[in-house]
Amino acid sequence: MSFQIPNRVPAFNSAQREIEDGYWRAATTNSQFAKQSGIQLTERIGNFITPSRELPMYKDKPYYKSRGPYSGGRKRKKALWVAICIGFLVGLWWFLGGRSGHTRIVRPIGMKGGDMWKWMQEFEKGVVSGKEKGKTIDWEERKQRVKDAFLVSWEGYEQDAWEQCSLDQWLTLHVGKDIYEPLARKGKNMAEGGMGWIIVDALDTLMLMNLTTQVQNSRKWIQNSLRYEQNQDVNTFETTIRMLGGLLSAHYISKTYPDLAPLAEDDDGASGDDLYIEKATGLAERLLGAFESPSGIPFASFNLNSSQGIRSHTDNGASSTAEAGSLQLEFKYLAKLTGETHYWEKVEKVMEIIDGNQMQDGLLPIFIMADTGKFMGENIRLGSRGDSYYEYLIKQFLQTSGEEPIYENMWNQALAGIRKHLITYTKHASLTIVGERPSGLTEPLMPKMDHLVCFLPGTIALGATGGLPLSKARKTPGWNRRKEDEIILAKELVKTCWATYLATETGLAPEIAYFDIDKPPRMMDDVFSKPKGESEDGEGQKTTGKAKEEGIYLFSKPLEPLGDKNSAWREDVIIKPSDRHNLQRPETIESLFYLYRITEDEMYREWGWEMFKSFIKHTAVIEDETPKQNQDGSSEQSTSDDNSPAAKSSYIRAFTSLSNADTIPPGRIDNMESFWLAETLKYFYLLFSDKDFIPLTETVFNTEAHIFPRFKMGKLFKTGWKRKTEWKATD
């Protein structure tokens, strides 16, 4: 859908306008009280009565200049009186002998954990592979299994890391922790009072799954407890993609899909104001301090309280290319919503500086200096510190509905560079891999792929069709041989990513995989032959027979049968002991989601289903049910039916990361990543959902799987720079 610019721009009409006008009229910036738990009562109360000076949101001012905490005399006086009253009541409570309690939110064990454990026992025995109706797989049931896994994960977090600090029945503080350790059953904060790292990151997934109660609880926490004024240094990129992106996506989903986890009439915000935009704008203003470097390239970190940008404490103070080049979708969407052009201009300037370096074939080193805007080193890769820069090139083009062709041009150049310098094939099965050039493009290729690289096949397919199904894209006027080749490349790359899952004992991919390749490597640019013939091959391309054999049609060997340990492709995948961990990452399931939506091939759903079962089987935290003890020491026996939690012998209460995915039982890491909820389970859920749910042609996903709308730039926004040299295809 298309969002329009604000009132101060002369003439426009939009269905969104009525919604925007309503919530801007109703929006107020209320002082909230910081709600922080601690060991001592005095510490808790001291933190509680400190007013949270929320940054206001000025929609109609030309520049939102504020940096430091907001102060207002009237609100301060009000906060002071409230603090005095609370202090008096707490003192009275203490004098009367009250005791502070620091407890977890305790809820009965839900049926989902027990049901999932039973279901896991069944598929381990080969009893089920998903309910089938004749020969038709019930994808709705499979989608429900993903929702169940999400609920188990969320309820585990609520039980163990969403704490209540109770000062008797009249005063309860809620503390949603940023880090969850499911094995130790505890949470930790990244900053005083918490940043909502898990709550905000998972919020739009809660909405998509229509989990109304959980959304309402999260919204209340965001309204009453979320603040961004702590004296804490945080990462610019992670805070932008997870927190700012999460709030913006929650706004979009709640406004575009009001029937998903709807607000009740008496809920805060039901009258039209928008809590998520208010919080997003307050955070964005603090983030802007990171951009105040000599060059305009953002510093790697910033201080929440002062908004001051901070150089990286490692890497000689450099920022990473991926981090600097992956802030644009979030700030551009916020600019569109608020009408504040400075958000747009800050992140657009970053792209101009990066491209001004004019690196060979659009491939960039992974470090850039914020002081100078120049790259540091020659390490080129699409894994960590490089990945999402390339992802955001094509997504910026799609976000503004094709009105900024400069980013499509940058993407096409980079993809051509990837094909020329980074793509090679394995020795035995000709699996397509994306290698690294740690010493520059003229130095040897390293056949190493981070799991992070598996975002690429989905992004390539998205760029080729713009989100259209392939059957429709092939009928569009701009379809050509290059785009057809990109689809084939995407298919081959996602197959390699899938192979890294099949290569381990658990069926879950390692963090990093190496591959056995020829020496010298067969590079894609070497083996690809441009077509000279004129015969149609049935795929909308013109190729010669020789091109089919030697070119991009050099397909890899099949991975089946999956149980064959002697298959040729298994000799190609090398997993080193230091790389065997699995962090619940989403990139492969993300690409399967895109490939399924675009090719409409059910095979990608089936691969995803096998991956999901492996996650359930090997990352579940399972506990035995123990009977309750009566006061006389006897065990209390359940009288409920067999499906009740009390009757179950075991249940799944959480999911965790793995230290070794290549052994059974796998080694475990005591951590549930926030992106397990925000990305991995979201993409599983969307993969098994109807194809028209969250259409790709109307949306764009940020690199944390937060969903933004595509929009037209309108009169207020424009592309404010040009490339020094525009790339032109040679084929």
PyMOL commands that set and color helices and strands:
alter all, ss='L'
color gray80, all
select helices_A, chain A and resi 15-26+41-48+73-95+111-124+139-161+197-208+212-225+236-256+275-291+315-317+321-324+328-338+341-356+360-362+387-399+405-421+451-465+470-473+481-502+524-527+545-550+568-571+577-579+587-599+603-619+645-647+674-687
alter helices_A, ss='H'
color red, helices_A
select strands_A, chain A and resi 32-33+51-52+101-104+132-133+136-137+162-166+172-176+179-181+186-188+233-235+301-303+309-310+319-320+367-368+375-376+423-425+432-434+448-450+512-515+573-574+620-624+628-629+635-636+650-655+657-660+667-669+699-701+707-709
alter strands_A, ss='S'
color yellow, strands_A
deselect
rebuild
show_as cartoon
